Amino acid sequence: MTAEKVSVALLTRAAFGAGPAVTYAELAGLPTGLIEEVLARPVGCVREFTPMMLVQGDRRAAPRNADF
Protein backbone atom coordinates (compact mmCIF):
# COMPACT_ATOMS: atom_id res chain seq x y z
CA MET A 1 0.00 0.00 0.00
CA THR A 2 2.83 2.42 0.70
CA ALA A 3 4.17 2.16 -2.85
CA GLU A 4 0.76 2.99 -4.28
CA LYS A 5 0.41 5.99 -1.97
CA VAL A 6 3.86 7.25 -2.95
CA SER A 7 2.94 6.82 -6.63
CA VAL A 8 -0.22 8.88 -6.10
CA ALA A 9 1.82 11.54 -4.29
CA LEU A 10 4.22 11.69 -7.24
CA LEU A 11 1.34 11.99 -9.69
CA THR A 12 -0.15 14.73 -7.52
CA ARG A 13 3.18 16.58 -7.57
CA ALA A 14 3.33 16.31 -11.36
CA ALA A 15 -0.22 17.60 -11.75
CA PHE A 16 -0.59 20.18 -8.98
CA GLY A 17 2.84 20.85 -7.44
CA ALA A 18 4.66 19.86 -4.27
CA GLY A 19 2.26 21.49 -1.79
CA PRO A 20 -0.78 19.38 -2.65
CA ALA A 21 1.44 16.29 -2.89
CA VAL A 22 2.66 16.78 0.68
CA THR A 23 -0.91 17.38 1.85
CA TYR A 24 -2.05 14.15 0.18
CA ALA A 25 0.85 12.22 1.72
CA GLU A 26 0.00 13.51 5.20
CA LEU A 27 -3.68 12.61 4.78
CA ALA A 28 -2.73 9.18 3.41
CA GLY A 29 -0.63 8.50 6.50
CA LEU A 30 2.76 8.27 4.82
CA PRO A 31 5.78 8.82 7.09
CA THR A 32 6.96 12.42 6.84
CA GLY A 33 10.61 11.46 6.31
CA LEU A 34 9.75 9.11 3.46
CA ILE A 35 7.66 11.58 1.50
CA GLU A 36 10.17 14.40 2.05
CA GLU A 37 12.94 12.16 0.70
CA VAL A 38 10.94 11.06 -2.34
CA LEU A 39 9.60 14.51 -3.23
CA ALA A 40 13.08 16.03 -2.85
CA ARG A 41 14.27 13.98 -5.82
CA PRO A 42 14.16 15.63 -9.24
CA VAL A 43 11.26 14.44 -11.39
CA GLY A 44 13.61 12.70 -13.83
CA CYS A 45 15.25 10.70 -11.04
CA VAL A 46 12.08 9.02 -9.79
CA ARG A 47 11.13 5.66 -11.27
CA GLU A 48 7.84 3.89 -10.91
CA PHE A 49 7.92 0.19 -10.10
CA THR A 50 5.32 -2.53 -10.50
CA PRO A 51 4.25 -4.49 -7.39
CA MET A 52 6.88 -7.10 -8.37
CA MET A 53 9.59 -4.38 -8.23
CA LEU A 54 10.08 -4.27 -12.00
CA VAL A 55 10.58 -0.93 -13.70
CA GLN A 56 7.57 0.05 -15.80
CA GLY A 57 8.12 -0.30 -19.53
CA ASP A 58 8.11 2.63 -21.89
CA ARG A 59 4.46 3.18 -22.80
CA ARG A 60 5.08 5.49 -25.72
CA ALA A 61 3.82 4.16 -29.02
CA ALA A 62 6.48 2.58 -31.18
CA PRO A 63 7.12 4.29 -34.51
CA ARG A 64 5.12 2.78 -37.35
CA ASN A 65 8.30 1.86 -39.20
CA ALA A 66 9.83 0.00 -36.24
CA ASP A 67 11.41 -3.33 -37.12
CA PHE A 68 10.16 -5.65 -34.38
N, CA, C and O atoms as a Tripos MOL2 file, in Angstrom:
@<TRIPOS>MOLECULE
protein
  272   271    68     0     0
PROTEIN
NO_CHARGES

@<TRIPOS>ATOM
      1 N           0.8110   -1.1950    0.0000 N.3       1 MET1
      2 CA          0.0000    0.0000    0.0000 C.3       1 MET1
      3 C           0.8560    1.2620    0.0000 C.2       1 MET1
      4 O           0.4740    2.2680   -0.5980 O.2       1 MET1
      5 N           1.9910    1.2210    0.6520 N.am      2 THR2
      6 CA          2.8330    2.4170    0.7050 C.3       2 THR2
      7 C           3.3110    2.8100   -0.6800 C.2       2 THR2
      8 O           3.3340    3.9970   -1.0070 O.2       2 THR2
      9 N           3.6920    1.8450   -1.5010 N.am      3 ALA3
     10 CA          4.1710    2.1560   -2.8520 C.3       3 ALA3
     11 C           3.0920    2.8410   -3.6760 C.2       3 ALA3
     12 O           3.3750    3.7770   -4.4230 O.2       3 ALA3
     13 N           1.8570    2.3750   -3.5390 N.am      4 GLU4
     14 CA          0.7600    2.9940   -4.2770 C.3       4 GLU4
     15 C           0.5270    4.4230   -3.8080 C.2       4 GLU4
     16 O           0.2800    5.3140   -4.6210 O.2       4 GLU4
     17 N           0.6050    4.6410   -2.5080 N.am      5 LYS5
     18 CA          0.4070    5.9910   -1.9650 C.3       5 LYS5
     19 C           1.5160    6.9290   -2.4180 C.2       5 LYS5
     20 O           1.2590    8.0930   -2.7250 O.2       5 LYS5
     21 N           2.7440    6.4320   -2.4620 N.am      6 VAL6
     22 CA          3.8580    7.2520   -2.9460 C.3       6 VAL6
     23 C           3.6620    7.5610   -4.4260 C.2       6 VAL6
     24 O           3.9330    8.6790   -4.8640 O.2       6 VAL6
     25 N           3.1950    6.5830   -5.2010 N.am      7 SER7
     26 CA          2.9360    6.8230   -6.6260 C.3       7 SER7
     27 C           1.8800    7.9000   -6.8150 C.2       7 SER7
     28 O           2.0190    8.7600   -7.6840 O.2       7 SER7
     29 N           0.8270    7.8600   -6.0080 N.am      8 VAL8
     30 CA         -0.2160    8.8840   -6.1030 C.3       8 VAL8
     31 C           0.3450   10.2420   -5.7020 C.2       8 VAL8
     32 O           0.0030   11.2550   -6.3120 O.2       8 VAL8
     33 N           1.1930   10.2770   -4.6930 N.am      9 ALA9
     34 CA          1.8160   11.5440   -4.2900 C.3       9 ALA9
     35 C           2.6820   12.0990   -5.4190 C.2       9 ALA9
     36 O           2.6930   13.3070   -5.6530 O.2       9 ALA9
     37 N           3.3990   11.2360   -6.1140 N.am     10 LEU10
     38 CA          4.2240   11.6870   -7.2390 C.3      10 LEU10
     39 C           3.3570   12.1960   -8.3860 C.2      10 LEU10
     40 O           3.6890   13.1990   -9.0170 O.2      10 LEU10
     41 N           2.2620   11.5180   -8.6560 N.am     11 LEU11
     42 CA          1.3430   11.9910   -9.6900 C.3      11 LEU11
     43 C           0.7190   13.3270   -9.2920 C.2      11 LEU11
     44 O           0.5190   14.2030  -10.1340 O.2      11 LEU11
     45 N           0.4140   13.4740   -8.0110 N.am     12 THR12
     46 CA         -0.1450   14.7330   -7.5160 C.3      12 THR12
     47 C           0.8630   15.8500   -7.6750 C.2      12 THR12
     48 O           0.5020   16.9640   -8.0540 O.2      12 THR12
     49 N           2.1350   15.5630   -7.3860 N.am     13 ARG13
     50 CA          3.1760   16.5800   -7.5690 C.3      13 ARG13
     51 C           3.2800   16.9850   -9.0290 C.2      13 ARG13
     52 O           3.4120   18.1700   -9.3390 O.2      13 ARG13
     53 N           3.2220   16.0100   -9.9280 N.am     14 ALA14
     54 CA          3.3300   16.3110  -11.3560 C.3      14 ALA14
     55 C           2.1510   17.1520  -11.8340 C.2      14 ALA14
     56 O           2.3150   18.0210  -12.6900 O.2      14 ALA14
     57 N           0.9710   16.8980  -11.2890 N.am     15 ALA15
     58 CA         -0.2250   17.6030  -11.7520 C.3      15 ALA15
     59 C          -0.4430   18.9390  -11.0560 C.2      15 ALA15
     60 O          -0.8410   19.9100  -11.7000 O.2      15 ALA15
     61 N          -0.1870   19.0050   -9.7490 N.am     16 PHE16
     62 CA         -0.5850   20.1810   -8.9780 C.3      16 PHE16
     63 C           0.5380   20.8590   -8.2010 C.2      16 PHE16
     64 O           0.3310   21.9310   -7.6330 O.2      16 PHE16
     65 N           1.7250   20.2530   -8.1670 N.am     17 GLY17
     66 CA          2.8380   20.8460   -7.4390 C.3      17 GLY17
     67 C           3.1190   20.1180   -6.1340 C.2      17 GLY17
     68 O           2.3980   19.1990   -5.7440 O.2      17 GLY17
     69 N           4.1850   20.5520   -5.4700 N.am     18 ALA18
     70 CA          4.6560   19.8620   -4.2670 C.3      18 ALA18
     71 C           3.7290   20.0520   -3.0690 C.2      18 ALA18
     72 O           3.5570   19.1310   -2.2700 O.2      18 ALA18
     73 N           3.1370   21.2220   -2.9370 N.am     19 GLY19
     74 CA          2.2640   21.4920   -1.7890 C.3      19 GLY19
     75 C           1.1150   20.5060   -1.6710 C.2      19 GLY19
     76 O           0.9630   19.8680   -0.6290 O.2      19 GLY19
     77 N           0.2980   20.3630   -2.7160 N.am     20 PRO20
     78 CA         -0.7820   19.3780   -2.6470 C.3      20 PRO20
     79 C          -0.2790   17.9380   -2.4940 C.2      20 PRO20
     80 O          -0.9580   17.1080   -1.8880 O.2      20 PRO20
     81 N           0.8900   17.6410   -3.0320 N.am     21 ALA21
     82 CA          1.4430   16.2880   -2.8900 C.3      21 ALA21
     83 C           1.7740   15.9920   -1.4330 C.2      21 ALA21
     84 O           1.5130   14.8920   -0.9470 O.2      21 ALA21
     85 N           2.3430   16.9630   -0.7420 N.am     22 VAL22
     86 CA          2.6580   16.7820    0.6810 C.3      22 VAL22
     87 C           1.3700   16.6510    1.4850 C.2      22 VAL22
     88 O           1.2820   15.8220    2.3910 O.2      22 VAL22
     89 N           0.3780   17.4620    1.1590 N.am     23 THR23
     90 CA         -0.9100   17.3800    1.8530 C.3      23 THR23
     91 C          -1.5320   16.0030    1.6640 C.2      23 THR23
     92 O          -2.0200   15.4060    2.6240 O.2      23 THR23
     93 N          -1.5170   15.4930    0.4290 N.am     24 TYR24
     94 CA         -2.0470   14.1540    0.1770 C.3      24 TYR24
     95 C          -1.2910   13.1200    1.0110 C.2      24 TYR24
     96 O          -1.9030   12.2630    1.6480 O.2      24 TYR24
     97 N           0.0350   13.2030    1.0050 N.am     25 ALA25
     98 CA          0.8510   12.2220    1.7250 C.3      25 ALA25
     99 C           0.5340   12.2330    3.2160 C.2      25 ALA25
    100 O           0.4690   11.1780    3.8470 O.2      25 ALA25
    101 N           0.3390   13.4180    3.7760 N.am     26 GLU26
    102 CA          0.0010   13.5090    5.1970 C.3      26 GLU26
    103 C          -1.3590   12.8800    5.4670 C.2      26 GLU26
    104 O          -1.5230   12.1410    6.4380 O.2      26 GLU26
    105 N          -2.3390   13.1750    4.6060 N.am     27 LEU27
    106 CA         -3.6780   12.6080    4.7850 C.3      27 LEU27
    107 C          -3.6920   11.1000    4.5610 C.2      27 LEU27
    108 O          -4.4930   10.3880    5.1660 O.2      27 LEU27
    109 N          -2.8100   10.6150    3.6950 N.am     28 ALA28
    110 CA         -2.7320    9.1800    3.4140 C.3      28 ALA28
    111 C          -1.9900    8.4210    4.5050 C.2      28 ALA28
    112 O          -2.0160    7.1900    4.5320 O.2      28 ALA28
    113 N          -1.3320    9.1400    5.4020 N.am     29 GLY29
    114 CA         -0.6300    8.4960    6.5030 C.3      29 GLY29
    115 C           0.7840    8.0530    6.1850 C.2      29 GLY29
    116 O           1.3360    7.2010    6.8810 O.2      29 GLY29
    117 N           1.3780    8.6160    5.1450 N.am     30 LEU30
    118 CA          2.7640    8.2700    4.8200 C.3      30 LEU30
    119 C           3.7120    8.9100    5.8240 C.2      30 LEU30
    120 O           3.4640   10.0280    6.2760 O.2      30 LEU30
    121 N           4.7940    8.2220    6.1790 N.am     31 PRO31
    122 CA          5.7760    8.8150    7.0890 C.3      31 PRO31
    123 C           6.3640   10.0930    6.4910 C.2      31 PRO31
    124 O           6.7010   10.1350    5.3080 O.2      31 PRO31
    125 N           6.4840   11.1170    7.3060 N.am     32 THR32
    126 CA          6.9580   12.4190    6.8360 C.3      32 THR32
    127 C           8.3450   12.3210    6.2150 C.2      32 THR32
    128 O           8.5880   12.9110    5.1620 O.2      32 THR32
    129 N           9.2540   11.5910    6.8410 N.am     33 GLY33
    130 CA         10.6090   11.4590    6.3130 C.3      33 GLY33
    131 C          10.6370   10.8100    4.9450 C.2      33 GLY33
    132 O          11.4130   11.2130    4.0790 O.2      33 GLY33
    133 N           9.7960    9.8100    4.7450 N.am     34 LEU34
    134 CA          9.7490    9.1110    3.4590 C.3      34 LEU34
    135 C           9.2890   10.0410    2.3540 C.2      34 LEU34
    136 O           9.9280   10.1190    1.3050 O.2      34 LEU34
    137 N           8.2000   10.7400    2.5710 N.am     35 ILE35
    138 CA          7.6630   11.5790    1.5040 C.3      35 ILE35
    139 C           8.5730   12.7700    1.2370 C.2      35 ILE35
    140 O           8.6910   13.2060    0.0920 O.2      35 ILE35
    141 N           9.2180   13.3040    2.2680 N.am     36 GLU36
    142 CA         10.1680   14.4000    2.0470 C.3      36 GLU36
    143 C          11.3390   13.9300    1.1960 C.2      36 GLU36
    144 O          11.8020   14.6480    0.3110 O.2      36 GLU36
    145 N          11.8160   12.7110    1.4720 N.am     37 GLU37
    146 CA         12.9380   12.1640    0.7000 C.3      37 GLU37
    147 C          12.5430   11.9300   -0.7570 C.2      37 GLU37
    148 O          13.3000   12.2650   -1.6680 O.2      37 GLU37
    149 N          11.3770   11.3650   -0.9750 N.am     38 VAL38
    150 CA         10.9410   11.0580   -2.3420 C.3      38 VAL38
    151 C          10.6490   12.3340   -3.1200 C.2      38 VAL38
    152 O          11.0630   12.4570   -4.2730 O.2      38 VAL38
    153 N           9.9510   13.2780   -2.5180 N.am     39 LEU39
    154 CA          9.5960   14.5080   -3.2250 C.3      39 LEU39
    155 C          10.7980   15.4310   -3.4210 C.2      39 LEU39
    156 O          10.7450   16.3370   -4.2520 O.2      39 LEU39
    157 N          11.8740   15.2180   -2.6740 N.am     40 ALA40
    158 CA         13.0750   16.0350   -2.8520 C.3      40 ALA40
    159 C          13.8450   15.6290   -4.1090 C.2      40 ALA40
    160 O          14.6700   16.3940   -4.6080 O.2      40 ALA40
    161 N          13.5790   14.4430   -4.6120 N.am     41 ARG41
    162 CA         14.2700   13.9750   -5.8190 C.3      41 ARG41
    163 C          13.7470   14.7170   -7.0410 C.2      41 ARG41
    164 O          12.5560   15.0150   -7.1250 O.2      41 ARG41
    165 N          14.6340   15.0190   -7.9930 N.am     42 PRO42
    166 CA         14.1650   15.6290   -9.2410 C.3      42 PRO42
    167 C          13.2080   14.6810   -9.9660 C.2      42 PRO42
    168 O          13.3200   13.4610   -9.8460 O.2      42 PRO42
    169 N          12.2800   15.2460  -10.7100 N.am     43 VAL43
    170 CA         11.2620   14.4410  -11.3890 C.3      43 VAL43
    171 C          11.8920   13.3640  -12.2640 C.2      43 VAL43
    172 O          11.3850   12.2430  -12.3090 O.2      43 VAL43
    173 N          12.9720   13.6720  -12.9520 N.am     44 GLY44
    174 CA         13.6100   12.7030  -13.8300 C.3      44 GLY44
    175 C          14.3340   11.5870  -13.1150 C.2      44 GLY44
    176 O          14.7290   10.6070  -13.7450 O.2      44 GLY44
    177 N          14.5180   11.7110  -11.8120 N.am     45 CYS45
    178 CA         15.2480   10.6970  -11.0450 C.3      45 CYS45
    179 C          14.3260    9.7750  -10.2540 C.2      45 CYS45
    180 O          14.7910    8.9900   -9.4280 O.2      45 CYS45
    181 N          13.0380    9.8680  -10.5010 N.am     46 VAL46
    182 CA         12.0830    9.0220   -9.7910 C.3      46 VAL46
    183 C          11.5480    8.0000  -10.7760 C.2      46 VAL46
    184 O          11.0580    8.3560  -11.8480 O.2      46 VAL46
    185 N          11.6430    6.7280  -10.4110 N.am     47 ARG47
    186 CA         11.1310    5.6580  -11.2690 C.3      47 ARG47
    187 C           9.9260    5.0270  -10.5990 C.2      47 ARG47
    188 O           9.8430    4.9460   -9.3740 O.2      47 ARG47
    189 N           9.0070    4.5880  -11.4190 N.am     48 GLU48
    190 CA          7.8360    3.8940  -10.9050 C.3      48 GLU48
    191 C           8.0550    2.4010  -11.0870 C.2      48 GLU48
    192 O           8.5110    1.9590  -12.1420 O.2      48 GLU48
    193 N           7.7320    1.6260  -10.0630 N.am     49 PHE49
    194 CA          7.9180    0.1900  -10.1000 C.3      49 PHE49
    195 C           6.5740   -0.5160  -10.0290 C.2      49 PHE49
    196 O           5.6180    0.0060   -9.4560 O.2      49 PHE49
    197 N           6.5080   -1.7040  -10.6150 N.am     50 THR50
    198 CA          5.3180   -2.5350  -10.4980 C.3      50 THR50
    199 C           5.3360   -3.1670   -9.1120 C.2      50 THR50
    200 O           6.3450   -3.0720   -8.4140 O.2      50 THR50
    201 N           4.2440   -3.8120   -8.6920 N.am     51 PRO51
    202 CA          4.2510   -4.4880   -7.3940 C.3      51 PRO51
    203 C           5.3290   -5.5630   -7.2800 C.2      51 PRO51
    204 O           5.7140   -5.9270   -6.1690 O.2      51 PRO51
    205 N           5.8240   -6.0810   -8.4070 N.am     52 MET52
    206 CA          6.8770   -7.0980   -8.3670 C.3      52 MET52
    207 C           8.2590   -6.4670   -8.4570 C.2      52 MET52
    208 O           9.2440   -7.1580   -8.7140 O.2      52 MET52
    209 N           8.3370   -5.1470   -8.2440 N.am     53 MET53
    210 CA          9.5900   -4.3830   -8.2340 C.3      53 MET53
    211 C          10.2920   -4.3860   -9.5840 C.2      53 MET53
    212 O          11.5220   -4.3760   -9.6400 O.2      53 MET53
    213 N           9.5350   -4.4000  -10.6640 N.am     54 LEU54
    214 CA         10.0840   -4.2750  -12.0040 C.3      54 LEU54
    215 C           9.8140   -2.8630  -12.4930 C.2      54 LEU54
    216 O           8.7370   -2.3190  -12.2500 O.2      54 LEU54
    217 N          10.7660   -2.2740  -13.1690 N.am     55 VAL55
    218 CA         10.5790   -0.9330  -13.6980 C.3      55 VAL55
    219 C           9.5230   -0.9870  -14.7910 C.2      55 VAL55
    220 O           9.5320   -1.8890  -15.6280 O.2      55 VAL55
    221 N           8.6070   -0.0120  -14.7810 N.am     56 GLN56
    222 CA          7.5670    0.0460  -15.8040 C.3      56 GLN56
    223 C           8.2000    0.2240  -17.1740 C.2      56 GLN56
    224 O           9.1860    0.9460  -17.3210 O.2      56 GLN56
    225 N           7.6390   -0.4280  -18.1610 N.am     57 GLY57
    226 CA          8.1220   -0.2980  -19.5250 C.3      57 GLY57
    227 C           7.7570    1.0510  -20.1160 C.2      57 GLY57
    228 O           6.9020    1.7640  -19.5910 O.2      57 GLY57
    229 N           8.4020    1.3840  -21.1900 N.am     58 ASP58
    230 CA          8.1090    2.6290  -21.8940 C.3      58 ASP58
    231 C           6.7660    2.4640  -22.5890 C.2      58 ASP58
    232 O           6.6030    1.5710  -23.4210 O.2      58 ASP58
    233 N           5.8050    3.3150  -22.2560 N.am     59 ARG59
    234 CA          4.4580    3.1760  -22.8020 C.3      59 ARG59
    235 C           4.2300    4.0180  -24.0460 C.2      59 ARG59
    236 O           3.1250    4.0440  -24.5870 O.2      59 ARG59
    237 N           5.2650    4.7040  -24.4980 N.am     60 ARG60
    238 CA          5.0830    5.4850  -25.7190 C.3      60 ARG60
    239 C           4.8710    4.5510  -26.8980 C.2      60 ARG60
    240 O           5.4260    3.4520  -26.9380 O.2      60 ARG60
    241 N           4.0820    4.9830  -27.8360 N.am     61 ALA61
    242 CA          3.8150    4.1600  -29.0170 C.3      61 ALA61
    243 C           5.0890    4.0250  -29.8470 C.2      61 ALA61
    244 O           5.8310    4.9870  -30.0420 O.2      61 ALA61
    245 N           5.3180    2.8120  -30.3280 N.am     62 ALA62
    246 CA          6.4840    2.5780  -31.1830 C.3      62 ALA62
    247 C           6.2440    3.2380  -32.5330 C.2      62 ALA62
    248 O           5.1030    3.3110  -32.9900 O.2      62 ALA62
    249 N           7.2950    3.7160  -33.1730 N.am     63 PRO63
    250 CA          7.1240    4.2920  -34.5060 C.3      63 PRO63
    251 C           6.5400    3.2570  -35.4620 C.2      63 PRO63
    252 O           6.7910    2.0600  -35.3180 O.2      63 PRO63
    253 N           5.7770    3.7100  -36.4150 N.am     64 ARG64
    254 CA          5.1220    2.7830  -37.3490 C.3      64 ARG64
    255 C           6.1210    2.0160  -38.1980 C.2      64 ARG64
    256 O           5.8040    0.9330  -38.6900 O.2      64 ARG64
    257 N           7.3070    2.5480  -38.3770 N.am     65 ASN65
    258 CA          8.2980    1.8640  -39.1990 C.3      65 ASN65
    259 C           9.2900    1.0670  -38.3550 C.2      65 ASN65
    260 O          10.3750    0.7330  -38.8290 O.2      65 ASN65
    261 N           8.9300    0.7620  -37.1190 N.am     66 ALA66
    262 CA          9.8260    0.0050  -36.2430 C.3      66 ALA66
    263 C           9.9500   -1.4330  -36.7430 C.2      66 ALA66
    264 O           8.9760   -2.0270  -37.2060 O.2      66 ALA66
    265 N          11.1450   -1.9750  -36.6430 N.am     67 ASP67
    266 CA         11.4050   -3.3350  -37.1190 C.3      67 ASP67
    267 C          11.4250   -4.3090  -35.9480 C.2      67 ASP67
    268 O          12.4910   -4.7700  -35.5390 O.2      67 ASP67
    269 N          10.2560   -4.6220  -35.4100 N.am     68 PHE68
    270 CA         10.1620   -5.6520  -34.3770 C.3      68 PHE68
    271 C           8.7800   -6.1220  -34.2040 C.2      68 PHE68
    272 O           8.5230   -6.9920  -33.3710 O.2      68 PHE68
@<TRIPOS>BOND
     1     1     2 1
     2     2     3 1
     3     3     4 2
     4     3     5 am
     5     5     6 1
     6     6     7 1
     7     7     8 2
     8     7     9 am
     9     9    10 1
    10    10    11 1
    11    11    12 2
    12    11    13 am
    13    13    14 1
    14    14    15 1
    15    15    16 2
    16    15    17 am
    17    17    18 1
    18    18    19 1
    19    19    20 2
    20    19    21 am
    21    21    22 1
    22    22    23 1
    23    23    24 2
    24    23    25 am
    25    25    26 1
    26    26    27 1
    27    27    28 2
    28    27    29 am
    29    29    30 1
    30    30    31 1
    31    31    32 2
    32    31    33 am
    33    33    34 1
    34    34    35 1
    35    35    36 2
    36    35    37 am
    37    37    38 1
    38    38    39 1
    39    39    40 2
    40    39    41 am
    41    41    42 1
    42    42    43 1
    43    43    44 2
    44    43    45 am
    45    45    46 1
    46    46    47 1
    47    47    48 2
    48    47    49 am
    49    49    50 1
    50    50    51 1
    51    51    52 2
    52    51    53 am
    53    53    54 1
    54    54    55 1
    55    55    56 2
    56    55    57 am
    57    57    58 1
    58    58    59 1
    59    59    60 2
    60    59    61 am
    61    61    62 1
    62    62    63 1
    63    63    64 2
    64    63    65 am
    65    65    66 1
    66    66    67 1
    67    67    68 2
    68    67    69 am
    69    69    70 1
    70    70    71 1
    71    71    72 2
    72    71    73 am
    73    73    74 1
    74    74    75 1
    75    75    76 2
    76    75    77 am
    77    77    78 1
    78    78    79 1
    79    79    80 2
    80    79    81 am
    81    81    82 1
    82    82    83 1
    83    83    84 2
    84    83    85 am
    85    85    86 1
    86    86    87 1
    87    87    88 2
    88    87    89 am
    89    89    90 1
    90    90    91 1
    91    91    92 2
    92    91    93 am
    93    93    94 1
    94    94    95 1
    95    95    96 2
    96    95    97 am
    97    97    98 1
    98    98    99 1
    99    99   100 2
   100    99   101 am
   101   101   102 1
   102   102   103 1
   103   103   104 2
   104   103   105 am
   105   105   106 1
   106   106   107 1
   107   107   108 2
   108   107   109 am
   109   109   110 1
   110   110   111 1
   111   111   112 2
   112   111   113 am
   113   113   114 1
   114   114   115 1
   115   115   116 2
   116   115   117 am
   117   117   118 1
   118   118   119 1
   119   119   120 2
   120   119   121 am
   121   121   122 1
   122   122   123 1
   123   123   124 2
   124   123   125 am
   125   125   126 1
   126   126   127 1
   127   127   128 2
   128   127   129 am
   129   129   130 1
   130   130   131 1
   131   131   132 2
   132   131   133 am
   133   133   134 1
   134   134   135 1
   135   135   136 2
   136   135   137 am
   137   137   138 1
   138   138   139 1
   139   139   140 2
   140   139   141 am
   141   141   142 1
   142   142   143 1
   143   143   144 2
   144   143   145 am
   145   145   146 1
   146   146   147 1
   147   147   148 2
   148   147   149 am
   149   149   150 1
   150   150   151 1
   151   151   152 2
   152   151   153 am
   153   153   154 1
   154   154   155 1
   155   155   156 2
   156   155   157 am
   157   157   158 1
   158   158   159 1
   159   159   160 2
   160   159   161 am
   161   161   162 1
   162   162   163 1
   163   163   164 2
   164   163   165 am
   165   165   166 1
   166   166   167 1
   167   167   168 2
   168   167   169 am
   169   169   170 1
   170   170   171 1
   171   171   172 2
   172   171   173 am
   173   173   174 1
   174   174   175 1
   175   175   176 2
   176   175   177 am
   177   177   178 1
   178   178   179 1
   179   179   180 2
   180   179   181 am
   181   181   182 1
   182   182   183 1
   183   183   184 2
   184   183   185 am
   185   185   186 1
   186   186   187 1
   187   187   188 2
   188   187   189 am
   189   189   190 1
   190   190   191 1
   191   191   192 2
   192   191   193 am
   193   193   194 1
   194   194   195 1
   195   195   196 2
   196   195   197 am
   197   197   198 1
   198   198   199 1
   199   199   200 2
   200   199   201 am
   201   201   202 1
   202   202   203 1
   203   203   204 2
   204   203   205 am
   205   205   206 1
   206   206   207 1
   207   207   208 2
   208   207   209 am
   209   209   210 1
   210   210   211 1
   211   211   212 2
   212   211   213 am
   213   213   214 1
   214   214   215 1
   215   215   216 2
   216   215   217 am
   217   217   218 1
   218   218   219 1
   219   219   220 2
   220   219   221 am
   221   221   222 1
   222   222   223 1
   223   223   224 2
   224   223   225 am
   225   225   226 1
   226   226   227 1
   227   227   228 2
   228   227   229 am
   229   229   230 1
   230   230   231 1
   231   231   232 2
   232   231   233 am
   233   233   234 1
   234   234   235 1
   235   235   236 2
   236   235   237 am
   237   237   238 1
   238   238   239 1
   239   239   240 2
   240   239   241 am
   241   241   242 1
   242   242   243 1
   243   243   244 2
   244   243   245 am
   245   245   246 1
   246   246   247 1
   247   247   248 2
   248   247   249 am
   249   249   250 1
   250   250   251 1
   251   251   252 2
   252   251   253 am
   253   253   254 1
   254   254   255 1
   255   255   256 2
   256   255   257 am
   257   257   258 1
   258   258   259 1
   259   259   260 2
   260   259   261 am
   261   261   262 1
   262   262   263 1
   263   263   264 2
   264   263   265 am
   265   265   266 1
   266   266   267 1
   267   267   268 2
   268   267   269 am
   269   269   270 1
   270   270   271 1
   271   271   272 2
@<TRIPOS>SUBSTRUCTURE
     1 MET1         2 RESIDUE 1 A MET
     2 THR2         6 RESIDUE 1 A THR
     3 ALA3        10 RESIDUE 1 A ALA
     4 GLU4        14 RESIDUE 1 A GLU
     5 LYS5        18 RESIDUE 1 A LYS
     6 VAL6        22 RESIDUE 1 A VAL
     7 SER7        26 RESIDUE 1 A SER
     8 VAL8        30 RESIDUE 1 A VAL
     9 ALA9        34 RESIDUE 1 A ALA
    10 LEU10       38 RESIDUE 1 A LEU
    11 LEU11       42 RESIDUE 1 A LEU
    12 THR12       46 RESIDUE 1 A THR
    13 ARG13       50 RESIDUE 1 A ARG
    14 ALA14       54 RESIDUE 1 A ALA
    15 ALA15       58 RESIDUE 1 A ALA
    16 PHE16       62 RESIDUE 1 A PHE
    17 GLY17       66 RESIDUE 1 A GLY
    18 ALA18       70 RESIDUE 1 A ALA
    19 GLY19       74 RESIDUE 1 A GLY
    20 PRO20       78 RESIDUE 1 A PRO
    21 ALA21       82 RESIDUE 1 A ALA
    22 VAL22       86 RESIDUE 1 A VAL
    23 THR23       90 RESIDUE 1 A THR
    24 TYR24       94 RESIDUE 1 A TYR
    25 ALA25       98 RESIDUE 1 A ALA
    26 GLU26      102 RESIDUE 1 A GLU
    27 LEU27      106 RESIDUE 1 A LEU
    28 ALA28      110 RESIDUE 1 A ALA
    29 GLY29      114 RESIDUE 1 A GLY
    30 LEU30      118 RESIDUE 1 A LEU
    31 PRO31      122 RESIDUE 1 A PRO
    32 THR32      126 RESIDUE 1 A THR
    33 GLY33      130 RESIDUE 1 A GLY
    34 LEU34      134 RESIDUE 1 A LEU
    35 ILE35      138 RESIDUE 1 A ILE
    36 GLU36      142 RESIDUE 1 A GLU
    37 GLU37      146 RESIDUE 1 A GLU
    38 VAL38      150 RESIDUE 1 A VAL
    39 LEU39      154 RESIDUE 1 A LEU
    40 ALA40      158 RESIDUE 1 A ALA
    41 ARG41      162 RESIDUE 1 A ARG
    42 PRO42      166 RESIDUE 1 A PRO
    43 VAL43      170 RESIDUE 1 A VAL
    44 GLY44      174 RESIDUE 1 A GLY
    45 CYS45      178 RESIDUE 1 A CYS
    46 VAL46      182 RESIDUE 1 A VAL
    47 ARG47      186 RESIDUE 1 A ARG
    48 GLU48      190 RESIDUE 1 A GLU
    49 PHE49      194 RESIDUE 1 A PHE
    50 THR50      198 RESIDUE 1 A THR
    51 PRO51      202 RESIDUE 1 A PRO
    52 MET52      206 RESIDUE 1 A MET
    53 MET53      210 RESIDUE 1 A MET
    54 LEU54      214 RESIDUE 1 A LEU
    55 VAL55      218 RESIDUE 1 A VAL
    56 GLN56      222 RESIDUE 1 A GLN
    57 GLY57      226 RESIDUE 1 A GLY
    58 ASP58      230 RESIDUE 1 A ASP
    59 ARG59      234 RESIDUE 1 A ARG
    60 ARG60      238 RESIDUE 1 A ARG
    61 ALA61      242 RESIDUE 1 A ALA
    62 ALA62      246 RESIDUE 1 A ALA
    63 PRO63      250 RESIDUE 1 A PRO
    64 ARG64      254 RESIDUE 1 A ARG
    65 ASN65      258 RESIDUE 1 A ASN
    66 ALA66      262 RESIDUE 1 A ALA
    67 ASP67      266 RESIDUE 1 A ASP
    68 PHE68      270 RESIDUE 1 A PHE
